[in-house]
């Protein structure tokens, strides 16, 4: 009997755990149409960064009605919020993005048809991101309530991820993530993948030059061209490209080059974006760019000033958490298309400029787990990953081969293919959160990995955007 009792206890625990997973999946499946409807409303609103007023209210109301305690306007950002259920530790956070992109208004059809001229569109799928995360949080809360689980589930509404918004950087700076033990997130994509990625640290800034206006033909010697300063800076930066690491990226665009060719420009401005695999590497390249700006001003007898618009850390992968996410994703599986969805997919793929596209049925597959991957772009989730163990996943909300930030992505995000991927993400995050609540030792292992990757246990976060306030008007 003594030998049988431990086995019976294990069997009971295993069965209960299985039923719990089944109940979570059933809860989300039964509410598929409800969450699809909310995501479509957010898709129609397509509100830009820091102006997601109706979207934020909609998500908060959904969480409030489900029994969450709401804190609005966190981090001095009107549309940011935190929704919490439970008490004590562990505290599991879920990220919810919500902003749209400019110039990508689009109907949910497989051909180019804008809803509004030069309007905003959810080309990165944040209508799905925000609602899917809310669905995951509510399903987890209901399981915690019924199973009497100790701990806290917390959804963080994070505005303005796109462009120079950097919403999460200001939330990290204001200690919104200070007492969270692990963070889970997801992102729309064209495949199902939970492998951990690193990303590029990022900084964007405007460099302004002031000179002296003069008649360009009658008295050019009296002028000092601000445009010359911009061009001199750009020339020196382009020479630098031979002497920087291959992974570093530098982009620029002249935003103001003067008013007319017959007047020596007394003002000019250039915007620079710099990316590097690490914050340290970013800072080293940045200091060299600063020297080119100073030299350009010196050589053209103009005055230079600069304004940092945004700065993001590189993502710190966390294999411990990512493997839990992978296990959950494999249980959930991929997306299966109906005949109508196959027809939509085949038509929209014809509009993509690519010679080789993955098979349509790749949406049904979950990609194998891989460590050491690098994503050659940037995200403000990177800042979160430096202060708390973080893991994310991608699900097939877009037809295979559809690029992010395109009208084709907007179309997919506003119809059933996007809805299916969204609910698969919600299921995956909810199952992962459940596992962390039941096995808190995983969280401790994830924290140890974070300390090792950071190089220290104690870490003082300093925003790469400096001490600037959230740019609440950057999309106005």
VOPA-550799 format. One record per residue (C-alpha): residue number from 1; residue in three letters; z, x, y. Coordinates in steps of 0.001 Angstrom, whole numbers, always signed. Each point is the difference from the previous one (the first is absolute). Example, Ala and Ser with C-alpha at 12.3 -4.5 7.8 and 13.67 -1.06 7.14 Angstrom:
% VOPA-550799
PT  drengu  vexba        w        u        v
PT       1    ALA    +7800   +12300    -4500
PT       2    SER     -660    +1370    +3440
% end
This chain:
% VOPA-550799
PT  drengu  vexba        w        u        v
PT       1    UNK       +0       +0       +0
PT       2    UNK     +847    +2859    +2404
PT       3    UNK    -3492    +1457     -546
PT       4    UNK    -1705    -3363     +454
PT       5    UNK    +1802    -1008    +3223
PT       6    UNK    -1569    +2675    +2276
PT       7    UNK    -3433     -917    -1330
PT       8    UNK     +613    -3710     +690
PT       9    UNK    +1145     +765    +3538
PT      10    UNK    -3104    +2118     +571
PT      11    UNK    -2207    -2764    -1415
PT      12    UNK    +1586    -2639    +2238
PT      13    UNK     -418    +2215    +3063
PT      14    UNK    -3609     +728     -908
PT      15    UNK     -831    -3678     -536
PT      16    UNK    +1660     -994    +3280
PT      17    UNK    -1919    +2688    +1815
PT      18    UNK    -3240    -1241    -1522
PT      19    UNK     +718    -3566    +1033
PT      20    UNK     +812    +1218    +3506
PT      21    UNK    -3368    +1710     +291
PT      22    UNK    -1729    -3085    -1320
PT      23    UNK    +1809    -2202    +2500
PT      24    UNK     -985    +2233    +2908
PT      25    UNK    -3649      -54    -1043
PT      26    UNK      +81    -3760     -511
PT      27    UNK    +1641     -520    +3402
PT      28    UNK    -2793    +1892    +1724
PT      29    UNK    -2788    -1573    -2039
PT      30    UNK    +1286    -3511     +706
PT      31    UNK      -72     +756    +3733
PT      32    UNK    -3418    +1653       +1
PT      33    UNK    -1653    -2718    +2112
PT      34    UNK    +2905      -78    +2442
PT      35    UNK     -153    +3720     +764
PT      36    UNK    -3807       +5       +7
PT      37    UNK     +157    -2696    +2677
PT      38    UNK    +2393    +2013    +2155
PT      39    UNK    -2147    +3128     -302
PT      40    UNK    -3029    -2025    +1115
PT      41    UNK    +1879    -1195    +3080
PT      42    UNK     +899    +3592     +868
PT      43    UNK    -3630     +982     -664
PT      44    UNK    -1175    -2665    +2450
PT      45    UNK    +2491    +1123    +2655
PT      46    UNK    -1052    +3670     -318
PT      47    UNK    +2541    +1184    +2563
PT      48    UNK     -108    +3643    +1222
PT      49    UNK    +2794    +2556      -90
PT      50    UNK    +3240     -890    +1829
PT      51    UNK    -1521    -3412     +818
PT      52    UNK     +517    -1553    -3467
PT      53    UNK    +2199    -2726    +1492
PT      54    UNK    -1128    -2997    -2057
PT      55    UNK     -397    +2093    -3143
PT      56    UNK    +3501    +1453     +315
PT      57    UNK    +1511    -3459     +566
PT      58    UNK    -1854    -1385    -3005
PT      59    UNK    +1291    +2728    -2312
PT      60    UNK    +3549     -268    +1351
PT      61    UNK      +26    -3782     -463
PT      62    UNK    -1124     +381    -3599
PT      63    UNK    +2818    +2441     -698
PT      64    UNK    +2588    -2019    +1943
PT      65    UNK     -870    -3135    -1984
PT      66    UNK     +487    +2026    -3193
PT      67    UNK    +3564     +949    +1015
PT      68    UNK     -472    +3382    +1698
PT      69    UNK    +1980    +1092    +3043
PT      70    UNK    -2395     +941    +2808
PT      71    UNK     +316    +2623    +2750
PT      72    UNK    -2781     -275    +2566
PT      73    UNK    -1322    +2637    +2373
PT      74    UNK    +1438    +3009    -1829
PT      75    UNK     -761    +3476    +1317
PT      76    UNK     -741    -1410    +3476
PT      77    UNK    -3208    -1532    -1373
PT      78    UNK     -303    -3785     +541
PT      79    UNK    -2048     -678    -3149
PT      80    UNK    +2000    +2278    -2333
PT      81    UNK    +2685    -1596    -2152
PT      82    UNK    +2313     +534    -2936
PT      83    UNK     +696    -2721    -2576
PT      84    UNK    +2937     +576    -2372
PT      85    UNK    +1544    -1709    -2999
PT      86    UNK    +3080    +1106    -1935
PT      87    UNK    +2681    +2534     +807
PT      88    UNK     +970    +3531     -877
PT      89    UNK    -2053    +2605    -1781
PT      90    UNK    -2501     +770    -1194
PT      91    UNK    -2143    -1021    +2959
PT      92    UNK    -3671     -348     -929
PT      93    UNK    -2453     -240    +2898
PT      94    UNK    -3500    -1496      -53
PT      95    UNK    -2499     +706    +2788
PT      96    UNK    -2176    -2755    +1491
PT      97    UNK    -2867     +889    +2343
PT      98    UNK    -1746    -2682    +2037
PT      99    UNK    -2442    +1310    +2660
PT     100    UNK    -3782     -414     +178
PT     101    UNK    -2805    +2274    +1230
PT     102    UNK    -2249     -461    +3070
PT     103    UNK    -3701     -807     -159
PT     104    UNK      +18    -1146    -3628
PT     105    UNK     +105    -3780     +197
PT     106    UNK    -1665    -1404    -3108
PT     107    UNK     -257    -3185    -2034
PT     108    UNK     +836      +61    -3714
PT     109    UNK    -3649     +158    -1028
PT     110    UNK    -2011    +2807    -1680
PT     111    UNK    -2180     +629    +3068
PT     112    UNK     +737    +1080    +3579
PT     113    UNK    +1148    -3024    +2002
PT     114    UNK    +2632     +464    +2673
PT     115    UNK    +2577    -2678     +711
PT     116    UNK     +415    +1240    +3575
PT     117    UNK    -2082    +2405    +2074
PT     118    UNK    +1802    +3362      +71
PT     119    UNK    +3050    -1725    -1467
PT     120    UNK    +2673    +1432    -2257
PT     121    UNK     -195     -131    -3783
PT     122    UNK    +2251     +929    -2931
PT     123    UNK    -2216    +2866    -1138
PT     124    UNK    +2941    +1859    -1558
PT     125    UNK    +1413    -3078    -1710
PT     126    UNK    +3307     -190    +1800
PT     127    UNK     -127    -3788     -288
PT     128    UNK     +334     +599    -3748
PT     129    UNK    +2415    +2923     +396
PT     130    UNK    +2548    -1936    +2050
PT     131    UNK     -119    -3208    -2018
PT     132    UNK      -61    +1773    -3367
PT     133    UNK    +3099    +1966     +936
PT     134    UNK    +1754    -3182    +1144
PT     135    UNK     -875    -1635    -3327
PT     136    UNK    +1428    +2994    -1895
PT     137    UNK    +3221      -64    +2036
PT     138    UNK     +532    -3735     -558
PT     139    UNK     -669     +241    -3745
PT     140    UNK    +2448    +2907     -259
PT     141    UNK    +2605    -1942    +1984
PT     142    UNK     -269    -3010    -2299
PT     143    UNK     +468    +2213    -3046
PT     144    UNK    +2996    +1754    +1589
PT     145    UNK    +1546    -3355     +827
PT     146    UNK     -426    -1441    -3468
PT     147    UNK    +1058    +3192    -1798
PT     148    UNK    +2884     +676    +2438
PT     149    UNK    -1274    +3497     +776
PT     150    UNK    +1982    +2157    +2411
PT     151    UNK    -1936    +1706    +2752
PT     152    UNK    -2313     -757    +2920
PT     153    UNK    -3700     -747     +180
PT     154    UNK    -1389     +661    +3462
PT     155    UNK    -3467     -680    +1360
PT     156    UNK    -1002    +1961    +3112
PT     157    UNK    -2710    -1568    +2131
PT     158    UNK    -1881    +3018    +1362
PT     159    UNK    -2507     -644    +2832
PT     160    UNK    -2820    +2143    +1346
PT     161    UNK     -888    +2331    -2849
PT     162    UNK    -3581     +417    +1185
PT     163    UNK    -1313    +2457    +2569
PT     164    UNK    +2546    +1487    +2370
PT     165    UNK    +2533    -2721     -779
PT     166    UNK    +2245    +1952    -2371
PT     167    UNK    +2444    -2892     -266
PT     168    UNK    +2086    +1434    -2835
PT     169    UNK     +629    +3260    +1846
PT     170    UNK    +2020    -1859    +2621
PT     171    UNK    +1882    -1957    -2666
PT     172    UNK     +906    +3249    -1769
PT     173    UNK    +1092    +1510    +3312
PT     174    UNK    +2265    -3024     +611
PT     175    UNK    +1636     +445    -3446
PT     176    UNK    -1362    -3243    -1468
PT     177    UNK     -315    +1779    -3383
PT     178    UNK    +3314    +1865     +210
PT     179    UNK    +1892    -1877    -2760
PT     180    UNK    -2980     -831    -2243
PT     181    UNK      +20    +1688    -3421
PT     182    UNK    -3670     -427     -951
PT     183    UNK    -3106    -1431    +1652
PT     184    UNK    -2908    -1723    -1745
PT     185    UNK    -3340     -859    +1574
PT     186    UNK    -3617     -672     -863
PT     187    UNK    -3433      -54    +1581
PT     188    UNK    -3217    -1923     -616
PT     189    UNK    -2808    +1996    -1581
PT     190    UNK    -2891     -140    -2449
PT     191    UNK    +1964    +1158    -3055
PT     192    UNK    +3378     -295    -1699
PT     193    UNK    +1914    +3227     +394
PT     194    UNK    +3666    +1053     +287
PT     195    UNK     -418    +3781      -88
PT     196    UNK    +1970    +1784    +2745
PT     197    UNK    -2011    +1470    +2874
PT     198    UNK     +672    +2402    +2784
PT     199    UNK    -1772     -553    +3327
PT     200    UNK     -723    +1838    +3235
PT     201    UNK    +2480     +364    +2839
PT     202    UNK    -1560    -1320    +3185
PT     203    UNK     +233     +184    +3763
PT     204    UNK    -2203    -1596    +2650
PT     205    UNK     +148     +724    +3721
PT     206    UNK    -1928     -386    +3239
PT     207    UNK     -735    +3126    +2049
PT     208    UNK     -687     -748    +3667
PT     209    UNK    -1472    +2398    +2551
PT     210    UNK      +40     -407    +3780
PT     211    UNK    -2493    +1839    +2181
PT     212    UNK    -1611     -406    +3426
PT     213    UNK    -2824    -2423     +746
PT     214    UNK    -2986    +1165    +2017
PT     215    UNK    -3698     -712     +490
PT     216    UNK    -1562    +1505    -3103
PT     217    UNK    -3055    +1259    +1908
PT     218    UNK     +957     +378    +3667
PT     219    UNK    +3397    +1691     -465
PT     220    UNK     +632     +869    -3672
PT     221    UNK    +2050    +3069     +988
PT     222    UNK    +2686    -2319    +1381
PT     223    UNK     +420    -1827    -3274
PT     224    UNK    +1988     +857    -3102
PT     225    UNK    -1287    -1941    -2994
PT     226    UNK    +2520    -1683    -2273
PT     227    UNK    -2870     -608    -2420
PT     228    UNK     -630    +3749     -158
PT     229    UNK    +3632     +398    -1062
PT     230    UNK     -416    -2568    -2779
PT     231    UNK    -3183    +1677    -1202
PT     232    UNK    +1624    +3439     +123
PT     233    UNK    +2921    -1259    -2067
PT     234    UNK    -2323    -1622    -2520
PT     235    UNK    -2072    +3196     -286
PT     236    UNK    +3074    +2133     -715
PT     237    UNK    +1331    -2503    -2553
PT     238    UNK    -3364      +10    -1765
PT     239    UNK     +173    +3806     -217
PT     240    UNK    +3474     -411    -1539
PT     241    UNK    -1393    -1945    -2939
PT     242    UNK    -1067    +3244    -1700
PT     243    UNK    +3604    +1183      +56
PT     244    UNK    +2027    -2956    -1237
PT     245    UNK     +840    -1108    -3550
PT     246    UNK    -2736    -1994    -1775
PT     247    UNK    +2328    -3012     -324
PT     248    UNK     +677     -220    +3748
PT     249    UNK    -1966    -2610    +1937
PT     250    UNK     -676      -96    +3752
PT     251    UNK    -1851    -2890    +1658
PT     252    UNK     -608     -707    +3676
PT     253    UNK    -1765    -2484    +2258
PT     254    UNK     -577     +209    +3762
PT     255    UNK    +1512    -3209    +1380
PT     256    UNK     -754     +706    +3670
PT     257    UNK    -2623    +2451    +1166
PT     258    UNK     -452    -1043    +3613
PT     259    UNK    -1736    -2840    +1803
PT     260    UNK    -3445    +1335     +915
PT     261    UNK    -1927    +3248     -370
PT     262    UNK     -359     +363    +3789
PT     263    UNK    +3756     +449     +496
PT     264    UNK    +2012    +2917    -1350
PT     265    UNK    +2488    -1822    -2293
PT     266    UNK    +3532     +280    +1355
PT     267    UNK    +1444    -1597    -3145
PT     268    UNK     -865     +214    -3682
PT     269    UNK    +1853     -746    -3214
PT     270    UNK     -490     +881    -3653
PT     271    UNK    +1880    -1439    -2969
PT     272    UNK     +865    +2331    -2878
PT     273    UNK    +1144     -802    -3521
PT     274    UNK    +1376    +2805    -2174
PT     275    UNK     +850     -263    -3698
PT     276    UNK    +1567    +2486    -2403
PT     277    UNK    +1530     -129    -3512
PT     278    UNK    +3455     +710    +1467
PT     279    UNK    +1913     -644    +3209
PT     280    UNK     +505    +3753     +348
PT     281    UNK    -3718     +695     -311
PT     282    UNK     -711    -2776    +2475
PT     283    UNK    +2334    +1544    +2564
PT     284    UNK    -1593    +3431     -392
PT     285    UNK    -3494    -1391     +601
PT     286    UNK    +1290    -2144    +2847
PT     287    UNK    +1375    +3001    +1872
PT     288    UNK    -3385    +1703     -231
PT     289    UNK    -1725    -3114    +1369
PT     290    UNK    +2501      -75    +2847
PT     291    UNK    -1028    +3549     +906
PT     292    UNK    -3660    -1020     +189
PT     293    UNK     +934    -2832    +2389
PT     294    UNK    +2012    +2363    +2196
PT     295    UNK    -2776    +2595      -41
PT     296    UNK    -2609    -2632     +874
PT     297    UNK    +2034    -1073    +3012
PT     298    UNK     +530    +3598    +1089
PT     299    UNK    -3648     +904     -312
PT     300    UNK    -1256    -3052    +1909
PT     301    UNK    +2767      -55    +2629
PT     302    UNK    +1076    -3508     -997
PT     303    UNK    +3348    -1514     -950
PT     304    UNK     +711    -1059    -3594
PT     305    UNK    +2461    -2566    -1311
PT     306    UNK     +327    -1574    -3408
PT     307    UNK    +1560    -3063    -1635
PT     308    UNK     +825     -171    -3704
PT     309    UNK     -977    -3470    -1222
PT     310    UNK    +1161     +169    -3601
PT     311    UNK    +1254    +2410    -2647
PT     312    UNK     +442     -532    -3731
PT     313    UNK    +1533    +2045    -2803
PT     314    UNK    -1854     +703    -3218
PT     315    UNK     +952    -2132    -3000
PT     316    UNK    +2589    +1504    -2355
PT     317    UNK     -882    -1131    -3545
PT     318    UNK    +2804    -1086    -2310
PT     319    UNK     -927     +211    -3675
PT     320    UNK    +3249    -1603    -1160
PT     321    UNK     -671    -3229    +1897
PT     322    UNK    -3773     +142     -452
PT     323    UNK     +343      +35    -3799
PT     324    UNK    +2110    -3163     +200
PT     325    UNK    -2697    -1603    +2133
PT     326    UNK    -2681    +1095    -2467
PT     327    UNK    +1886    -1553    -2916
PT     328    UNK     +288    -3285    +1893
PT     329    UNK    -3670      +32     +996
PT     330    UNK    -1074     +546    -3596
PT     331    UNK    +2019    -3078    -1032
PT     332    UNK    -1658    -2082    +2706
PT     333    UNK    -3528    +1299     -541
PT     334    UNK    -3113     -357    +2125
PT     335    UNK    -2143    -2743    +1509
PT     336    UNK    -2403    -2162    -1986
PT     337    UNK    -2850    -1691    +1854
PT     338    UNK    -1279    -3543     -464
PT     339    UNK    -3798     -520     -127
PT     340    UNK     +113    -1023    +3684
PT     341    UNK    +1871    +3175     +902
PT     342    UNK    -2475    +2111    -1970
PT     343    UNK    -2824    -1566    +2021
PT     344    UNK    +1825     +780    +3261
PT     345    UNK     +715    +3551    -1161
PT     346    UNK    -3587     +741    -1002
PT     347    UNK    -1333    -1263    +3325
PT     348    UNK    +2443    +1879    +2208
PT     349    UNK     -451    +3273    -1905
PT     350    UNK    -3680      -48    +1006
PT     351    UNK    +1088     +430    +3625
PT     352    UNK    +1889    +3249     -666
PT     353    UNK    -1743    +3297     +763
PT     354    UNK     +710    +1841    -3254
PT     355    UNK    -2087    +1255    -2911
PT     356    UNK    +2786     -111    -2564
PT     357    UNK    +2546    -2798     -279
PT     358    UNK    +2649     -537    -2646
PT     359    UNK     -666    -2839    -2429
PT     360    UNK    +1101    -3464    +1109
PT     361    UNK    +2317     -330    -2985
PT     362    UNK    +1909    +3100    +1125
PT     363    UNK    +2160    -2482    +1933
PT     364    UNK    +1469     -990    -3374
PT     365    UNK    +1167    +3539     -746
PT     366    UNK    +3089    +1942    +1047
PT     367    UNK     -756    +3615     +756
PT     368    UNK    +1923    +2636    -1978
PT     369    UNK    +2996    +1603    +1674
PT     370    UNK     -673    +3313    +1758
PT     371    UNK    +2254    +2311    +1988
PT     372    UNK    -1053    +2341    +2784
PT     373    UNK    -2570    -2269    +1648
PT     374    UNK     -734     +286    +3720
PT     375    UNK    -1281    -2761    +2268
PT     376    UNK    -2093    +1530    +2839
PT     377    UNK    +1256    -2394    +2675
PT     378    UNK    +3308     -928    +1629
PT     379    UNK    +2576    -2795      -87
PT     380    UNK    +3307     -717    +1692
PT     381    UNK    +1481     -599    -3464
PT     382    UNK     +151    +3802       +7
PT     383    UNK    +2900      -70    +2463
PT     384    UNK    +1886    -2429    -2251
PT     385    UNK     -556    +2243    -3025
PT     386    UNK    +1838    +2887    +1695
PT     387    UNK    +3233    -1968     +434
PT     388    UNK     +123    -2144    -3169
PT     389    UNK    -1680     +238    -3446
PT     390    UNK    -3247    -1970     +270
PT     391    UNK    -2664    -1196    -2427
PT     392    UNK    -3102    -2140     +413
PT     393    UNK    -2987    -1374    -1829
PT     394    UNK    -3482    -1323     +607
PT     395    UNK    -1500    -3108    -1579
PT     396    UNK    -3608    -1194     -183
PT     397    UNK     -151    -2400    +2918
PT     398    UNK    -3504    +1203     +892
PT     399    UNK    -3064      +90    -2205
PT     400    UNK     -532    +3466    -1516
PT     401    UNK    -1731    +2264    +2513
PT     402    UNK     +946    -1962    +3114
PT     403    UNK    +1435    +2390    +2623
PT     404    UNK    +3093     -675    +2059
PT     405    UNK     -480     -823    +3701
PT     406    UNK    -3272    -1825     -651
PT     407    UNK    -1191    -3574     +462
PT     408    UNK     -442     -135    -3775
PT     409    UNK    +3725     +679     -436
PT     410    UNK     +802    -2793    +2471
PT     411    UNK    -2113    -2410    -2050
PT     412    UNK    +1743     +921    -3271
PT     413    UNK    +3428     -232    +1626
PT     414    UNK     -657    -3598    +1029
PT     415    UNK     -930    -1397    -3415
PT     416    UNK    +1177     -289    -3599
PT     417    UNK     -778    +3592    -1037
PT     418    UNK    +2430    +1210    +2650
PT     419    UNK    +2585    -2619     -972
PT     420    UNK       -5    +1149    -3631
PT     421    UNK     +545    +3630     +905
PT     422    UNK    +2763     -991    +2407
PT     423    UNK    +1936    -1908    -2650
PT     424    UNK     -383    +2854    -2486
PT     425    UNK    +1584    +2287    +2588
PT     426    UNK    +2828    -2491     +555
PT     427    UNK     +667     -143    -3737
PT     428    UNK      -42    +3789     -327
PT     429    UNK    +2420     +547    +2881
PT     430    UNK    +2366    -2732    -1215
PT     431    UNK     +123    +1443    -3536
PT     432    UNK     +573    +3490    +1407
PT     433    UNK    +2824    -1221    +2242
PT     434    UNK    +1581    -1790    -2948
PT     435    UNK      -74    +3179    -2053
PT     436    UNK    +1634    +2003    +2803
PT     437    UNK    +2798    -2551     +363
PT     438    UNK     +623     +132    -3748
PT     439    UNK     -264    +3791     -275
PT     440    UNK    +1544    +1542    +3097
PT     441    UNK     -112    +3478    -1541
PT     442    UNK    -3756      -47     +726
PT     443    UNK     +785     -244    +3711
PT     444    UNK    +2274    +3046     -195
PT     445    UNK    -2751    +1948    -1762
PT     446    UNK    -2465    -1092    +2691
PT     447    UNK    +2356    +1240    +2714
PT     448    UNK     +320    +3373    -1688
PT     449    UNK    -3773     +293      -78
PT     450    UNK     -140     -855    +3712
PT     451    UNK    +2523    +2733     +806
PT     452    UNK    -2007    +2531    -2013
PT     453    UNK    -3300     -898    +1672
PT     454    UNK    +1570      +96    +3458
PT     455    UNK    +1711    +3268     -781
PT     456    UNK    +3436    -1263     +991
PT     457    UNK    +2381    -2891     -526
PT     458    UNK     +889     -375    +3658
PT     459    UNK    -3042     -808    +2121
PT     460    UNK     -133     -666    +3739
PT     461    UNK    -2984    -2194     +735
PT     462    UNK    -1952     +873    +3129
PT     463    UNK    -2971    -2185     +806
PT     464    UNK    -3326    +1797     +353
PT     465    UNK     -693    -2462    +2812
PT     466    UNK    +2898    +1453    +1974
PT     467    UNK    +2369    -2243    +1896
PT     468    UNK    -2605    -2443    +1305
PT     469    UNK     +742    -3711     -254
PT     470    UNK    -2014    -2231    -2348
PT     471    UNK    -3437     -523    +1666
PT     472    UNK     +275    -3776       +3
PT     473    UNK    -3139     -354    +2151
PT     474    UNK    -2328    +2358    -1904
PT     475    UNK    -2175    -2895    -1213
PT     476    UNK      -91    -1925    +3295
% end
